[in-house]
Amino acid sequence: MFTKDDLRELAAYEAEEPLLSIYLNVDPTERTRDECKLALRKILKDVGSEASSEDVQAVRDFFDHQYDWSGRGVAVFSGAYNGFWRTYSLAVPVPSTAIVARKPYISPLVALMDTYGSHITAVVNRQGVRLLCFESGELSETAEWWGEDVRKLKKGRGSSGGPGRRGGAPVSGRHEEEVAQRNIRQAIEETERFIHKCDPQYVILAGADPTLSQFEEELPKHLQDLVVGTMNADVNTSEVELKERSLEMLRNVEQERQKALVDAVFTAAAKGERGVIRLADTLGAAHEGRIQTLVVAQGFRKPGYRCENCGYITDQALEKCPFCGEDFLEIPDAAEALVTQVIENGGQVEIVEDHPKIEEFGVGALLRY
């Protein structure tokens, strides 16, 4: 299971010698195992002249003898010279690629965390709630709470007729609503405790109206702000179906959110108000620690240079660092180095797919000041 802590560890790591980063799409709905192995051979061949033979062999051995072919994607990081080895089975597919650099190539994992991160799906009815927490698309924890059964009183106990009515409402009807209301209140308390424990980025509510709407309306405001959508389901819906429907909803939500974010970046940059676009200006803002949210076009790569002393990154071939006067080291991807730098400095990174503005300029950012 891949977590935010794993991402931070990878972002902070830098090897003395280049390491090999591998991503492989192993989604069984898209390709067979033999086709996956063929894709692996191809991407390893593409970096054969750059990667060490030890790293290439370690990756081959992993897929031949250790990997269980679970999940839909896999990420492998091998730095034999540095004694570094990490593998992650992923619940969603990733584009197959191989990168050789002194830092792990993390953009695909950043994109995965952007879209799916951690989320809770809460399935509610009049008796209680079923709670599922997912990390990067994988189920990490569950809980449930069930209160008193909501059912009509039997005849002879006020279920109908004159003696059983007060103010025009059947006693049984009032009793059912009172029980359901108590259950919903308690279910909300249990949901709040579960959310506090799991600390999700998003919450999805599932159930049937009117209970679903009532549950959402009675959530505390700070929990309502986490809700990104609702769907029709019942408490017996399978975990697999709940996961797939939730992930599809998150993909749609993320696309809309990213579109709004990119528009905000370009508006701020045009007004000169805490926004930058283009790689050179964005790298400068990153060096000053000013980036709050970085947006990068999916697949954008550009060679660059990093100062061996102060870490300044540029896409320009300069002789000396303008900040400390030291030499530059050529790096294969300045955009990837920018992603890592922003994460290390506590900023947010969004890998954006299919947005014409960001595809034209490559990168942009909202600034802290």
ROZAZA-111936 format. One record per residue (C-alpha): residue in one letter; y negated, x, z. Coordinates in steps of 0.001 Angstrom, whole numbers, padded with zeros to 6 digits, always signed. Layout:
N
AYXZ
...
//
This chain:
369
M+000000+000000+000000
F-003400+001403-001021
T-006245+000964+001486
K-009932+001789+001872
D-008969+004731+004102
D-006801+006126+001304
L-009735+005863-001103
R-012041+007697+001299
E-009474+010455+001787
L-009099+010976-001963
A-012860+010936-002477
A-013395+013625+000159
Y-010623+015953-001048
E-011369+018965-003249
A-008694+021467-004237
E-009055+025206-004716
E-007231+024880-008038
P-007085+021895-010438
L-004695+019110-009509
L-003021+016466-011653
S-003926+012764-011331
I-001519+010312-012979
Y-001848+006554-013454
L+000972+004594-015029
N+001190+000923-015958
V+004685-000172-014880
D+004135-003930-015092
P+007602-005321-015991
T+005987-008285-017740
E+004280-005916-020197
R+006801-003125-020830
T+010348-002011-020093
R+011213+000942-017854
D+012053+003050-020909
E+008670+002201-022428
C+007000+003243-019164
K+008810+006587-019237
L+007781+007082-022843
A+004138+006429-021897
L+004481+008940-019039
R+005804+011630-021378
K+002880+011024-023736
I+000135+011334-021106
L+001803+014414-019598
K+001897+015964-023062
D-001815+015238-023495
V-002665+017403-020451
G+000105+019944-020931
S-002305+022786-021676
E-004482+022006-018619
A-002029+021003-015882
S+000177+023497-014050
S+003873+023425-014901
E+004635+022863-011185
D+002528+019696-011104
V+004012+018349-014323
Q+007536+018975-013042
A+006747+017370-009671
V+005548+014209-011421
R+008624+014114-013661
D+010944+014555-010672
F+009174+011766-008809
F+009657+009218-011584
D+013207+010391-012346
H+014562+010511-008787
Q+012225+009014-006193
Y+010135+006154-007569
D+011735+002727-007025
W+009827+001068-009907
S+008338-001574-007640
G+004870-003010-008189
R+002923-003152-011425
G+001063+000140-011303
V+001453+003567-009730
A-000906+006440-008939
V+000303+009996-008320
F-001759+013027-007275
S-000110+016445-007409
G-001694+019747-006404
A+001248+022118-005967
Y-000990+025154-005499
N-002822+023392-002663
G+000210+021627-001159
F-001322+018245-001974
W+000879+015260-002905
R+000057+011549-002744
T+001720+008544-004373
Y+000684+004888-004298
S+002594+001886-005627
L+000094-000748-006750
A+000454-004510-006922
V-001641-004747-010103
P-001389-002828-013389
V-003630+000148-014163
P-004343+001855-017506
S-001959+004778-018079
T-003820+008091-018026
A-003659+011693-016811
I-006580+013820-015610
V-006698+017455-014486
A-009582+018414-012177
R-010282+019938-008767
K-010834+016483-007285
P-008521+013459-007564
Y-009476+011078-010351
I-010223+007881-008432
S-012143+005559-010777
P-009123+003298-011493
L-008552+002896-007749
V-012234+002151-007199
A-011972-000583-009838
L-008889-001968-008109
M-010650-002089-004732
D-013738-003658-006335
T-011776-006558-007745
Y-009073-007170-005167
G-009949-005175-002042
S-008699-007080+000962
H-008653-010866+001004
I-007223-013717+003040
T-005756-016904+001621
A-005810-019732+004180
V-003659-022776+003372
V-004722-025758+005474
N-003568-029302+006160
R-004158-031867+008906
Q-001683-030178+011228
G-002596-026508+010979
V-003091-023427+008851
R-001001-020761+007133
L-002749-017383+006781
L-001920-014521+004410
C-003796-011209+004265
F-003559-009086+001104
E-004615-005440+000672
S-005178-004490-002978
G-002916-007352-004023
E-000099-006585-001563
L+000748-008813+001389
S-000059-006904+004585
E+000000-009519+007347
T+000668-013214+007946
A+000057-015755+010697
E+000225-019501+011135
W-000734-022133+013645
W+000534-025717+013828
G-000773-028375+016180
E+000323-031891+017004
D+002035-033810+014238
V-000355-036293+012648
R+001491-039597+012219
K+000910-043281+012720
L+001844-044936+015992
K+004886-047161+015862
K+004486-050932+015888
G+004062-052369+019339
R+001774-049494+020336
G-001413-050697+018715
S-000650-049783+015135
S-001982-053079+013789
G-002990-056585+014763
G-005704-058043+016944
P-004829-056439+020311
G-004677-053054+018692
R-008191-053186+017277
R-011443-052240+018866
G-014655-052418+016992
G-012768-053204+013797
A-010788-049873+013657
P-007022-049706+014208
V-005981-047748+017278
S-003398-045870+015195
G-006077-044870+012666
R-008344-043548+015415
H-005471-041689+016997
E-004522-040004+013726
E-008096-038887+013071
E-008514-037592+016621
V-005314-035549+016362
A-006250-034233+012915
Q-009738-033309+014108
R-008351-031385+017096
N-005912-029597+014822
I-008625-028614+012342
R-010879-027267+015099
Q-008036-025190+016532
A-006970-024021+013055
I-010519-022800+012428
E-010434-020825+015692
E-007119-019250+014684
T-008499-018458+011238
E-011553-016801+012747
R-009338-014614+014945
F-007209-013637+011945
I-010279-012806+009859
H-011698-010689+012674
K-008400-008789+012897
C-007945-008193+009156
D-011636-007716+008241
P-011294-008980+004632
Q-013870-008741+001876
Y-013096-012247+000645
V-011545-015510+001825
I-009867-018126-000393
L-009149-021595+000973
A-006218-023664-000262
G-005148-027222+000512
A-005977-030776-000539
D-009098-032871-000106
P-010491-034325+002051
T-008962-031933+004619
L-009824-028833+002581
S-013499-029794+002274
Q-013689-030724+005944
F-012157-027395+006967
E-014643-025441+004854
E-017643-027453+006081
E-016716-026863+009726
L-016236-023109+009358
P-018940-021045+011094
K-021646-019894+008685
H-020596-016226+008789
L-017103-017247+007652
Q-018386-019604+004974
D-020199-016618+003461
L-016839-014902+002893
V-015332-017848+000997
V-015282-017166-002754
G-013287-020184-003897
T-010851-022990-003159
M-007660-024166-004823
N-005219-027027-004549
A-001971-026063-002803
D+000204-027078+000115
V+001595-025120+003046
N+004999-024820+001336
T+003618-023114-001785
S+005429-019808-002274
E+003836-016506-001332
V+004199-015272-004918
E+002365-018275-006363
L-000400-018060-003757
K-000848-014358-004503
E-000981-014736-008284
R-003408-017656-008150
S-005593-015850-005621
L-005700-012660-007717
E-006663-014632-010808
M-009476-016282-008862
L-010684-012906-007593
R-010725-011489-011137
N-012959-014355-012293
V-015218-014058-009250
E-015536-010304-009747
Q-016527-010661-013391
E-019351-013023-012497
R-020464-010872-009570
Q-020501-007709-011677
K-022534-009396-014402
A-025166-010384-011835
L-025137-006874-010341
V-025647-005134-013677
D-028500-007506-014499
A-030065-006673-011121
V-029776-002920-011810
F-031478-003166-015181
T-034197-005473-013869
A-034951-003112-010979
A-034972-000086-013308
A-037310-001810-015766
K-039737-002607-012952
G-039414+000828-011371
E-038261-000845-008175
R-035218+000889-006678
G-033158+000997-009837
V-032090+003709-012302
I-030057+003820-015512
R-028599+006644-017629
L-026456+009451-016273
A-029152+012105-015763
D-031455+009906-013652
T-028539+008456-011707
L-027173+011914-010899
G-030606+012909-009590
A-030746+009852-007323
A-027239+010612-006056
H-028179+014162-005142
E-031028+012771-003049
G-028643+010359-001302
R-030552+007325-002552
I-027775+005315-004231
Q-026821+002083-002527
T-024643+000640-005326
L-023453+002572-008373
V-022280+000741-011499
V-020155+002593-014058
A-018797+001337-017365
Q-015009+001331-017315
G-013700+004363-019198
F-017077+006145-019302
R-016628+009912-019147
K-018942+012816-019874
P-018590+016554-019157
G-021060+018059-016733
Y-021894+020856-014337
R-021847+021184-010550
C-023744+023755-008499
E-021243+025923-006624
N-023593+026129-003638
C-025381+022817-003000
G-023152+020504-005065
Y-025904+019236-007394
I-024338+017584-010468
T-025986+017446-013882
D-025020+016660-017457
Q-027380+019395-018708
A-026261+022982-019419
L-028703+024752-017073
E-028523+028458-016241
K-029396+028075-012568
C-029536+025194-010100
P-033127+023888-009806
F-032588+023209-006080
C-030984+026412-004779
G-030931+028827-007712
E-027159+029299-007719
D-024739+029157-010663
F-023131+026051-012098
L-019428+025342-012491
E-018462+023294-015570
I-016588+020098-014672
P-014626+017797-017029
D-016272+014532-015957
A-019723+014221-014404
A-019353+010432-014128
E-016199+010779-012026
A-017908+013400-009841
L-020781+010952-009411
V-018382+008216-008258
T-016880+010565-005664
Q-020286+011710-004428
V-021536+008146-003917
I-018400+007164-001968
E-018702+010273+000230
N-022336+009342+000958
G-021390+005830+002044
G-022548+003997-001099
Q-020732+001279-003029
V-019204+001814-006480
E-018518-000874-009090
I-016455-000102-012193
V-017639-002670-014749
E-015657-003904-017730
D-017017-005598-020861
H-020738-005638-020122
P-022821-004537-023156
K-025761-003149-021158
I-023761-000828-018942
E-021479+000166-021834
E-024570+001331-023737
F-025958+003498-020920
G-022756+004412-019067
V-024075+004241-015518
G-026856+002804-013390
A-027593+002159-009743
L-029469+000158-007148
L-031262+002517-004771
R-031794+002502-001022
Y-035438+003549-001447
//
